[in-house]
Amino acid sequence: MKTLHAKALTLLFALLCLATLFAPLAHSAAIDDADALSGYRQGRILFDINTSAPDKMALYLSVIKQTREDLLKQGMTPDLILAFRGLAVTLVQRQTTDRSAEQAALDAKIAGLVGQLGQMGVKMEACSVATGLFGVDNTNLLPGIKVVGNTFVSLMGYQHAGYVIIPIQ
């Protein structure tokens, strides 16, 4: 755990340093994504989530929430889907075993973010292949997460429907 904390602190320090370096630019011009979003009104994103690290899951769920807010600020209609596959399905279930205080706090943060995203209209699905492989009871998944047959198949379908797929590992 010390290594994980050291890496997280190093990453946080690096991000703060970068933020300090780029702070003057924020005052010189509006920061937005207008060039990339020109001609688009809807942000169709599928986040392909395949991480087994609870701290990383919590971080990315927070960034996804921020991404939704950023789309709205820039006049876009967000249409977001979270597809949990692989060991990620173990992180989006109600935790029933004894957990350390640190792990319980991360579990609660993940559950809270999943709940908030669901209330915001973000669709969520979990792969039944993964839940079967990793012994996750489908009825124990967090509320708002729909079980699908195979996320590889659903990813293909969503890509054909025009969703941009962003992998999170």
Accessible surface in RSA format (square Angstrom, percent):
REM  Atomic radii and reference values for relative SASA: ProtOr
REM  Chains: A
REM  Algorithm: Lee & Richards
REM  Probe-radius: 1.40
REM  Slices: 20
REM RES _ NUM      All-atoms   Total-Side   Main-Chain    Non-polar    All polar
REM                ABS   REL    ABS   REL    ABS   REL    ABS   REL    ABS   REL
RES MET A   1   125.56  65.0  84.13  55.7  41.43  98.6  71.47  60.8  54.09  71.7
RES LYS A   2   182.94  89.2 176.28 108.2   6.66  15.9 121.14 109.0  61.80  65.8
RES THR A   3    90.05  64.0  85.11  86.3   4.93  11.8  52.80  70.9  37.24  56.3
RES LEU A   4    68.80  38.3  65.96  47.2   2.84   7.1  67.39  47.3   1.41   3.8
RES HIS A   5    84.55  46.2  83.84  58.3   0.71   1.8  57.13  58.9  27.42  31.9
RES ALA A   6    54.16  49.8  48.16  74.3   5.99  13.6  53.05  74.7   1.10   2.9
RES LYS A   7   137.79  67.2 129.75  79.6   8.04  19.2  80.50  72.5  57.29  61.0
RES ALA A   8    48.84  44.9  38.38  59.2  10.46  23.8  44.79  63.1   4.04  10.7
RES LEU A   9   118.03  65.7 114.04  81.6   3.98  10.0 114.50  80.4   3.52   9.5
RES THR A  10    92.53  65.8  86.95  88.2   5.58  13.3  67.28  90.4  25.25  38.2
RES LEU A  11    93.99  52.3  90.33  64.6   3.66   9.2  93.58  65.7   0.41   1.1
RES LEU A  12    95.18  53.0  93.83  67.1   1.34   3.4  94.93  66.7   0.25   0.7
RES PHE A  13   137.02  68.5 135.14  83.7   1.87   4.9 136.91  83.0   0.10   0.3
RES ALA A  14    45.07  41.4  40.07  61.8   5.00  11.4  44.48  62.6   0.59   1.6
RES LEU A  15    92.83  51.7  88.74  63.5   4.09  10.3  89.05  62.5   3.78  10.2
RES LEU A  16   104.10  58.0 102.80  73.5   1.31   3.3 103.46  72.7   0.65   1.7
RES CYS A  17    51.65  39.1  46.22  51.6   5.43  12.8  24.71  62.6  26.94  29.0
RES LEU A  18    86.69  48.3  86.65  62.0   0.04   0.1  86.69  60.9   0.00   0.0
RES ALA A  19    59.99  55.2  45.66  70.5  14.33  32.6  55.14  77.7   4.85  12.8
RES THR A  20    99.35  70.7  88.06  89.3  11.29  26.9  68.38  91.8  30.98  46.8
RES LEU A  21   125.94  70.1 107.16  76.7  18.78  47.2 110.18  77.4  15.77  42.4
RES PHE A  22   113.90  57.0 111.34  69.0   2.56   6.7 111.73  67.7   2.17   6.2
RES ALA A  23    45.75  42.1  39.63  61.2   6.12  13.9  45.59  64.2   0.17   0.4
RES PRO A  24    88.43  64.5  76.15  69.4  12.29  44.7  81.68  67.4   6.76  42.0
RES LEU A  25   104.96  58.5 101.66  72.7   3.31   8.3 101.85  71.5   3.11   8.4
RES ALA A  26    49.62  45.6  31.95  49.3  17.67  40.2  31.95  45.0  17.67  46.8
RES HIS A  27   164.22  89.8 129.21  89.8  35.00  89.5  88.25  91.0  75.96  88.4
RES SER A  28    86.99  73.5  47.52  63.4  39.47  90.9  49.67 105.8  37.32  52.3
RES ALA A  29    64.57  59.4  51.83  80.0  12.74  29.0  64.08  90.2   0.49   1.3
RES ALA A  30    94.07  86.5  57.68  89.0  36.38  82.8  67.86  95.6  26.20  69.4
RES ILE A  31   138.59  78.9 104.85  78.1  33.74  81.3 107.91  77.7  30.68  83.3
RES ASP A  32    79.45  55.6  52.37  52.1  27.08  64.0  15.32  36.1  64.12  63.9
RES ASP A  33    74.33  52.1  68.21  67.9   6.12  14.5  15.64  36.8  58.69  58.5
RES ALA A  34    56.95  52.4  45.32  69.9  11.63  26.5  52.38  73.8   4.57  12.1
RES ASP A  35   139.93  98.0 118.19 117.6  21.74  51.4  41.15  96.9  98.77  98.5
RES ALA A  36    80.10  73.6  51.60  79.6  28.50  64.8  63.85  89.9  16.24  43.0
RES LEU A  37    38.60  21.5  35.52  25.4   3.07   7.7  35.71  25.1   2.89   7.8
RES SER A  38    83.32  70.4  60.79  81.1  22.53  51.9  32.69  69.6  50.63  70.9
RES GLY A  39    81.64 100.7   0.00   N/A  81.64 100.7  41.78 114.7  39.86  89.3
RES TYR A  40   140.29  65.5 134.16  76.3   6.13  15.9  87.77  66.0  52.52  64.7
RES ARG A  41   166.57  69.9 161.68  82.4   4.89  11.6  79.70 108.9  86.88  52.7
RES GLN A  42    85.43  47.8  70.80  51.7  14.64  34.9  20.12  42.8  65.31  49.5
RES GLY A  43     7.64   9.4   0.00   N/A   7.64   9.4   7.64  21.0   0.00   0.0
RES ARG A  44    78.79  33.1  73.10  37.3   5.70  13.6  17.97  24.6  60.82  36.9
RES ILE A  45    21.18  12.1  21.18  15.8   0.00   0.0  21.18  15.2   0.00   0.0
RES LEU A  46     0.00   0.0   0.00   0.0   0.00   0.0   0.00   0.0   0.00   0.0
RES PHE A  47     9.44   4.7   9.44   5.8   0.00   0.0   9.44   5.7   0.00   0.0
RES ASP A  48     9.95   7.0   9.47   9.4   0.48   1.1   0.00   0.0   9.95   9.9
RES ILE A  49     0.96   0.5   0.96   0.7   0.00   0.0   0.96   0.7   0.00   0.0
RES ASN A  50    45.70  31.5  36.99  35.7   8.71  21.0   0.04   0.1  45.67  44.1
RES THR A  51     7.80   5.5   3.32   3.4   4.48  10.7   4.48   6.0   3.32   5.0
RES SER A  52    63.21  53.4  46.03  61.4  17.18  39.6  11.66  24.8  51.55  72.2
RES ALA A  53    31.95  29.4  28.21  43.5   3.74   8.5  31.84  44.8   0.11   0.3
RES PRO A  54    25.52  18.6  25.52  23.3   0.00   0.0  25.52  21.1   0.00   0.0
RES ASP A  55    44.02  30.8  37.86  37.7   6.15  14.6  24.72  58.2  19.29  19.2
RES LYS A  56    78.49  38.3  75.01  46.0   3.48   8.3  40.06  36.1  38.43  40.9
RES MET A  57     0.48   0.2   0.48   0.3   0.00   0.0   0.00   0.0   0.48   0.6
RES ALA A  58     2.87   2.6   2.87   4.4   0.00   0.0   2.87   4.0   0.00   0.0
RES LEU A  59    86.39  48.1  81.10  58.0   5.29  13.3  85.47  60.0   0.91   2.5
RES TYR A  60    74.53  34.8  74.53  42.4   0.00   0.0  29.06  21.8  45.46  56.0
RES LEU A  61     0.25   0.1   0.25   0.2   0.00   0.0   0.25   0.2   0.00   0.0
RES SER A  62    39.18  33.1  33.27  44.4   5.91  13.6  27.33  58.2  11.85  16.6
RES VAL A  63    71.23  46.9  69.90  63.3   1.34   3.2  71.19  61.9   0.04   0.1
RES ILE A  64     1.69   1.0   1.64   1.2   0.06   0.1   1.69   1.2   0.00   0.0
RES LYS A  65    51.06  24.9  51.06  31.3   0.00   0.0  16.00  14.4  35.07  37.4
RES GLN A  66    78.68  44.0  76.93  56.2   1.75   4.2  35.88  76.4  42.80  32.5
RES THR A  67    38.23  27.2  36.46  37.0   1.77   4.2  23.41  31.4  14.82  22.4
RES ARG A  68    43.83  18.4  43.83  22.3   0.00   0.0   0.26   0.4  43.57  26.4
RES GLU A  69    56.99  32.7  55.49  42.0   1.50   3.6  21.05  40.7  35.93  29.3
RES ASP A  70    49.41  34.6  48.87  48.6   0.54   1.3  13.86  32.6  35.55  35.5
RES LEU A  71    16.12   9.0  15.99  11.4   0.13   0.3  16.00  11.2   0.12   0.3
RES LEU A  72    85.54  47.6  69.41  49.7  16.13  40.6  69.82  49.0  15.72  42.3
RES LYS A  73   158.31  77.2 118.07  72.4  40.24  95.8  88.51  79.7  69.80  74.3
RES GLN A  74    51.64  28.9  25.19  18.4  26.46  63.0  25.92  55.2  25.72  19.5
RES GLY A  75    36.99  45.6   0.00   N/A  36.99  45.6  30.44  83.5   6.55  14.7
RES MET A  76     8.74   4.5   4.20   2.8   4.54  10.8   3.18   2.7   5.56   7.4
RES THR A  77    82.13  58.4  80.57  81.7   1.57   3.7  49.66  66.7  32.47  49.1
RES PRO A  78    27.42  20.0   8.34   7.6  19.08  69.4   8.34   6.9  19.08 118.6
RES ASP A  79    22.33  15.6  18.00  17.9   4.33  10.2  10.12  23.8  12.21  12.2
RES LEU A  80     4.42   2.5   0.89   0.6   3.54   8.9   0.89   0.6   3.54   9.5
RES ILE A  81     1.13   0.6   1.13   0.8   0.00   0.0   1.13   0.8   0.00   0.0
RES LEU A  82     0.00   0.0   0.00   0.0   0.00   0.0   0.00   0.0   0.00   0.0
RES ALA A  83     0.00   0.0   0.00   0.0   0.00   0.0   0.00   0.0   0.00   0.0
RES PHE A  84     0.00   0.0   0.00   0.0   0.00   0.0   0.00   0.0   0.00   0.0
RES ARG A  85    38.73  16.3  38.73  19.7   0.00   0.0   4.04   5.5  34.70  21.0
RES GLY A  86    18.77  23.1   0.00   N/A  18.77  23.1  16.10  44.2   2.66   6.0
RES LEU A  87    76.16  42.4  74.48  53.3   1.68   4.2  74.48  52.3   1.68   4.5
RES ALA A  88     0.00   0.0   0.00   0.0   0.00   0.0   0.00   0.0   0.00   0.0
RES VAL A  89     0.00   0.0   0.00   0.0   0.00   0.0   0.00   0.0   0.00   0.0
RES THR A  90    33.33  23.7  30.32  30.7   3.02   7.2  22.40  30.1  10.94  16.5
RES LEU A  91    13.95   7.8  10.43   7.5   3.52   8.9  10.70   7.5   3.25   8.7
RES VAL A  92     0.00   0.0   0.00   0.0   0.00   0.0   0.00   0.0   0.00   0.0
RES GLN A  93    35.43  19.8  31.70  23.2   3.73   8.9   1.71   3.6  33.72  25.6
RES ARG A  94   106.39  44.7 101.39  51.7   5.00  11.9  53.89  73.6  52.50  31.8
RES GLN A  95    54.01  30.2  21.86  16.0  32.15  76.6  12.00  25.5  42.02  31.9
RES THR A  96   113.81  80.9  73.58  74.6  40.23  95.9  58.20  78.2  55.61  84.1
RES THR A  97    92.03  65.5  77.95  79.0  14.07  33.5  76.11 102.2  15.92  24.1
RES ASP A  98   151.65 106.2 122.57 122.0  29.08  68.8  42.31  99.6 109.34 109.0
RES ARG A  99    91.14  38.3  56.42  28.8  34.72  82.7  16.91  23.1  74.23  45.0
RES SER A 100    69.77  59.0  50.06  66.8  19.72  45.4  55.63 118.5  14.14  19.8
RES ALA A 101    90.78  83.5  69.09 106.6  21.69  49.4  77.35 108.9  13.44  35.6
RES GLU A 102    67.06  38.5  57.01  43.1  10.05  23.9  39.73  76.9  27.33  22.3
RES GLN A 103    30.65  17.1  30.50  22.3   0.15   0.4  14.30  30.4  16.35  12.4
RES ALA A 104    44.76  41.2  39.12  60.4   5.65  12.8  40.37  56.8   4.40  11.7
RES ALA A 105    63.44  58.3  49.67  76.6  13.78  31.3  58.28  82.1   5.16  13.7
RES LEU A 106    32.92  18.3  32.20  23.0   0.72   1.8  32.76  23.0   0.16   0.4
RES ASP A 107    16.94  11.9  11.62  11.6   5.32  12.6  12.20  28.7   4.74   4.7
RES ALA A 108    66.84  61.5  50.82  78.4  16.02  36.4  58.82  82.8   8.01  21.2
RES LYS A 109   109.22  53.3  98.62  60.5  10.59  25.2  56.15  50.5  53.07  56.5
RES ILE A 110     0.87   0.5   0.87   0.7   0.00   0.0   0.87   0.6   0.00   0.0
RES ALA A 111    37.85  34.8  29.82  46.0   8.03  18.3  30.26  42.6   7.59  20.1
RES GLY A 112    33.65  41.5   0.00   N/A  33.65  41.5  31.71  87.0   1.94   4.3
RES LEU A 113    16.05   8.9  15.67  11.2   0.38   1.0  15.67  11.0   0.38   1.0
RES VAL A 114     1.07   0.7   0.92   0.8   0.14   0.3   0.92   0.8   0.14   0.4
RES GLY A 115    32.10  39.6   0.00   N/A  32.10  39.6  30.44  83.5   1.66   3.7
RES GLN A 116    71.58  40.0  68.81  50.3   2.77   6.6  25.38  54.0  46.20  35.0
RES LEU A 117     0.00   0.0   0.00   0.0   0.00   0.0   0.00   0.0   0.00   0.0
RES GLY A 118    30.59  37.7   0.00   N/A  30.59  37.7  14.17  38.9  16.42  36.8
RES GLN A 119   164.32  91.9 124.17  90.7  40.15  95.6  46.97 100.0 117.35  89.0
RES MET A 120    57.39  29.7  38.40  25.4  18.98  45.2  46.35  39.4  11.04  14.6
RES GLY A 121    55.50  68.4   0.00   N/A  55.50  68.4  36.63 100.5  18.87  42.3
RES VAL A 122     8.79   5.8   2.12   1.9   6.68  16.1   2.77   2.4   6.02  16.3
RES LYS A 123   110.04  53.7 104.03  63.8   6.01  14.3  84.13  75.7  25.91  27.6
RES MET A 124     7.91   4.1   1.03   0.7   6.88  16.4   1.68   1.4   6.23   8.3
RES GLU A 125     7.45   4.3   7.45   5.6   0.00   0.0   2.67   5.2   4.78   3.9
RES ALA A 126     0.00   0.0   0.00   0.0   0.00   0.0   0.00   0.0   0.00   0.0
RES CYS A 127     6.67   5.0   6.67   7.4   0.00   0.0   0.00   0.0   6.67   7.2
RES SER A 128    37.54  31.7  29.52  39.4   8.02  18.5  16.86  35.9  20.68  29.0
RES VAL A 129    73.65  48.5  64.66  58.5   8.99  21.7  72.21  62.7   1.44   3.9
RES ALA A 130     4.52   4.2   3.76   5.8   0.76   1.7   4.42   6.2   0.10   0.3
RES THR A 131     2.87   2.0   2.31   2.3   0.56   1.3   0.03   0.0   2.84   4.3
RES GLY A 132    60.03  74.0   0.00   N/A  60.03  74.0  38.08 104.5  21.95  49.2
RES LEU A 133   133.54  74.4 100.59  72.0  32.94  82.8 104.33  73.3  29.20  78.6
RES PHE A 134    83.29  41.7  58.10  36.0  25.19  65.5  64.98  39.4  18.31  52.4
RES GLY A 135    71.02  87.6   0.00   N/A  71.02  87.6  38.64 106.0  32.38  72.5
RES VAL A 136     9.41   6.2   0.95   0.9   8.46  20.4   1.60   1.4   7.81  21.2
RES ASP A 137    86.23  60.4  73.51  73.2  12.72  30.1  35.19  82.8  51.04  50.9
RES ASN A 138    63.70  43.9  51.49  49.8  12.21  29.4  16.20  39.0  47.50  45.9
RES THR A 139   113.86  81.0  90.42  91.7  23.45  55.9  85.09 114.3  28.77  43.5
RES ASN A 140    30.88  21.3  29.53  28.5   1.35   3.2   9.10  21.9  21.78  21.1
RES LEU A 141     7.64   4.3   2.54   1.8   5.10  12.8   2.54   1.8   5.10  13.7
RES LEU A 142    13.69   7.6  11.95   8.5   1.75   4.4  11.95   8.4   1.75   4.7
RES PRO A 143    95.61  69.7  80.29  73.2  15.32  55.7  89.99  74.3   5.62  34.9
RES GLY A 144    60.59  74.7   0.00   N/A  60.59  74.7  35.03  96.1  25.56  57.2
RES ILE A 145    18.20  10.4   0.00   0.0  18.20  43.9   0.63   0.5  17.57  47.7
RES LYS A 146   144.10  70.3 136.20  83.6   7.90  18.8  88.17  79.4  55.93  59.6
RES VAL A 147    49.50  32.6  29.07  26.3  20.43  49.2  29.07  25.3  20.43  55.4
RES VAL A 148    24.97  16.4  18.56  16.8   6.40  15.4  24.97  21.7   0.00   0.0
RES GLY A 149    54.87  67.7   0.00   N/A  54.87  67.7  37.46 102.8  17.41  39.0
RES ASN A 150    50.99  35.2  46.86  45.3   4.13   9.9  10.17  24.5  40.82  39.5
RES THR A 151     1.21   0.9   1.21   1.2   0.00   0.0   0.00   0.0   1.21   1.8
RES PHE A 152   130.02  65.0 120.55  74.7   9.47  24.6 121.96  73.9   8.06  23.1
RES VAL A 153    92.47  60.8  89.10  80.7   3.37   8.1  91.43  79.4   1.03   2.8
RES SER A 154    23.10  19.5  14.10  18.8   9.00  20.7  22.38  47.7   0.72   1.0
RES LEU A 155    17.83   9.9  17.69  12.7   0.15   0.4  17.83  12.5   0.00   0.0
RES MET A 156   107.87  55.9 102.76  68.0   5.11  12.2  71.20  60.5  36.67  48.6
RES GLY A 157    34.34  42.3   0.00   N/A  34.34  42.3  29.07  79.8   5.27  11.8
RES TYR A 158    59.57  27.8  58.61  33.3   0.96   2.5  30.09  22.6  29.48  36.3
RES GLN A 159   113.98  63.7 103.45  75.6  10.53  25.1  21.02  44.7  92.96  70.5
RES HIS A 160   153.08  83.7 117.00  81.3  36.07  92.3  79.96  82.4  73.12  85.1
RES ALA A 161    51.64  47.5  30.88  47.7  20.75  47.2  44.73  63.0   6.91  18.3
RES GLY A 162    48.63  60.0   0.00   N/A  48.63  60.0  32.91  90.3  15.72  35.2
RES TYR A 163    13.30   6.2   7.42   4.2   5.88  15.3   2.65   2.0  10.64  13.1
RES VAL A 164    92.30  60.7  87.55  79.3   4.75  11.5  92.30  80.2   0.00   0.0
RES ILE A 165    48.15  27.4  26.06  19.4  22.08  53.2  26.06  18.8  22.08  59.9
RES ILE A 166    66.04  37.6  65.61  48.9   0.43   1.0  66.04  47.6   0.00   0.0
RES PRO A 167    84.97  61.9  68.38  62.3  16.59  60.3  68.40  56.5  16.56 103.0
RES ILE A 168     7.74   4.4   5.01   3.7   2.73   6.6   7.74   5.6   0.00   0.0
RES GLN A 169   115.43  64.5  97.46  71.2  17.98  42.8  37.15  79.1  78.29  59.4
END  Absolute sums over single chains surface
CHAIN  1 A    10099.0       8044.5       2054.5       6586.8       3512.2
END  Absolute sums over all chains
TOTAL         10099.0       8044.5       2054.5       6586.8       3512.2
